[in-house]
Each structure stands twice: as C-alpha cells, then as structure tokens.
C-alpha cells in the first residue's frame, strides 16, 4: 500500500503519523538486494567500529549501554542523513504505533504535524479533539514542548514528546504568523479520527446540497464513503460540496477508490514518477456514479498529499472549482517496508503529478476562487469559504 500524506502523517499525527501518499509493502524488493560488499561500499565501517570501541571502553556508565538501542540509533542516523523528513526508520515499538495510527484510533492531543522549511508546522487539528478545542490552527509553528525548545529535534522526537497516556498534560508553545506567540496546556485523550461525514444543506434557492467531508484517507475510508453515498443519493441531492480542508492525506489506494466515484472510468487520477524517471498512471476504475452531479471542492493549507491528489484530479478532469486557500504542497509518495525484528522503513519512492502534469511538491494547489478564513471568522463562528461554495453550487445547478 502507498501513502500520500502531508506528514505522511506523512504525516505525522501527534498521536498519529502524518501519512500522506503511502503504500504498504511487506517485503523488500529482492531484485534490489545487495551483497554485503556492495551495500557497504563507500561506508567507513572502520570508523563505525572505532566509535563503538570508544563508547564501550570509555563511557562513564557502561552498565547503561544498550547495544540494541545503539544499533537502532545508528540506523536512524543513516536514514536521517538523507535529509528527507518523510523517509523514517521505525524501531519495533515505533513501527507498531505507526500501524496503529493508520487504524484511526490513538492516544494524543489530535493534531497533524509536518516538517516544513526547517520548522515543525501544524497541518491540521483533528475535529473535536483536545488540540481542536484548545484552538490550535493549521499553519501554526510548534517551537517548544513542555517549555523545552524543539528546533534541534526530528519530527519523530517531537511526536514522542507530545504523545502520552490519556489524562496526562502536555504544554505546547506555538508561533502563529510572524510574531504571535501562544502557549497551550492540553490534556491528552483517546483520539478517534472520523474518516467521512455527511450533512445535507439547503441553498438560498432551496437546492439540496450534500456536504461530504473527508477528514483523512485511512484503511476504512472507502467503506465509510460508500455508506455516506448511499444515504446521500437516497435524499435526491442537487449538488455535492466536497470538504477536504485540513485533510492531511493517507492511503493512496483509498484515494484512488474515492476518486473513481467522481470520475469516469479511464480518467487519470495521478501519475507517479519513480527514481528512474518511469511514469505510471493511476486511472479511475469507476463506478463514476457522482461524475454528473455538480460539485465544488473546499481546500486550505491543511489539505495535503492524498487530499491534494483528489483535488487536482477533480479540477483537471472535470474543471471543478476549488474554493478556499492554497494547499500544503506534498507531492511525494512513501512506501512502508518491513525489516527484521518488527522494525520498518518508511521511504520516499516516487513523485506524483496531477493529470495535467503539475508537480505540486513544495508549491501546493491554488484555488481558482480564493477565500480566506480569518481568525476573526473563526472566533465569530463564520465560514465564508463554505458560504461561497454553497453560493457557487447554487449557480451551477440547472
């Protein structure tokens, strides 16, 4: 399975990894298996041994030396040296937690984070979680946890600081915008991430609109989606408002299946380019039942990875309006490889392009109707993006 998530999270969810575009792959590609001589060519094993010797012979507390931890640390350092925040080594415990996160239930505060421009950025708070209720917003920068700076920490280390047992407290330091500093003391809780939600709205002219919100693309998204579609179609709706705001992405196969309901069979969903430049097209397999229903998509800076794929596919194939703010800009695909002893490697294996050939990595997707959602709007419980989308749908429905 592949992941496409802004922190696949690629995410990384606090309590769950921000998991963008993503594949599972239980076995390493045997065709690429190297001999020990080939694998270690160019690596100074002598230096590694001397360093280990120095630790064993000189460290002041030799009884605390854990060679397994040293081994995992060395592997983590090797992977981190790639300079790719989405390629990560997981030791057995971390690997177990990462897989659990994909099920949509975990303990934490309920916020998705990612490493961007050397900073830890909030992709999105999960609705109705401690982080959401506390007022943490998409785009916030986390600069400290429990009054300790995190500038020198990896995203995985930040996650480990923020995660913890249900009922315990964590203090998060936030930079909002260029100069607004905020501090949040949040009580951790069990986070159950909804996947899909449906609400029927009525426009000023009496048109029935299905507000279909996809929060993330996890293992059971397509099942929840089909259930919502059956309910939606039974109500004779006139249009669909697809809300992908603050959706950090997720599993690529789930995204492909959801896209198939909105697109005709054979329409291109995305194209993947591997390390050799080979391109593979993902095409809609249908059923295309929603392809003729007027649709508008809501996006913002928390819309990432797999959610950007769906947005781009609907825009390029059906010229559907994207309303809101520029998306996050994660155009990379990761694959999860199982290693020994329950450990695993999440590794970037491809770049993805929209059907029109646009690479959105680091750029994001611009809405064709830009509507800002201000702090004042949030405080006054107003949603001008939603209002504009309903207005636009009303004008599209014949």
Beta strands, then each sheet from edge to edge (+ up, - down):
strand 1: 2-8
strand 2: 10-14
strand 3: 21-25
strand 4: 88-90
strand 5: 105-108
strand 6: 111-116
strand 7: 119-125
strand 8: 141-145
strand 9: 148-149
strand 10: 169-176
strand 11: 180-187
strand 12: 189-192
strand 13: 196-202
strand 14: 208-214
strand 15: 239-243
strand 16: 249-251
strand 17: 268-273
strand 18: 279-283
strand 19: 295-299
strand 20: 321-324
strand 21: 332-338
strand 22: 344-353
strand 23: 369-370
sheet 1: 4+ 22- 21+ 1- 2- 6+ 7- 8+ 9-
sheet 2: 4+ 22- 21+ 1- 16+
sheet 3: 4+ 22- 21+ 1- 2- 6+ 7- 8+ 10- 11+
sheet 4: 4+ 22- 21+ 3+
sheet 5: 4+ 22- 17+ 18-
sheet 6: 5+ 12-
sheet 7: 13+ 14- 15- 19- 20- 23-
end
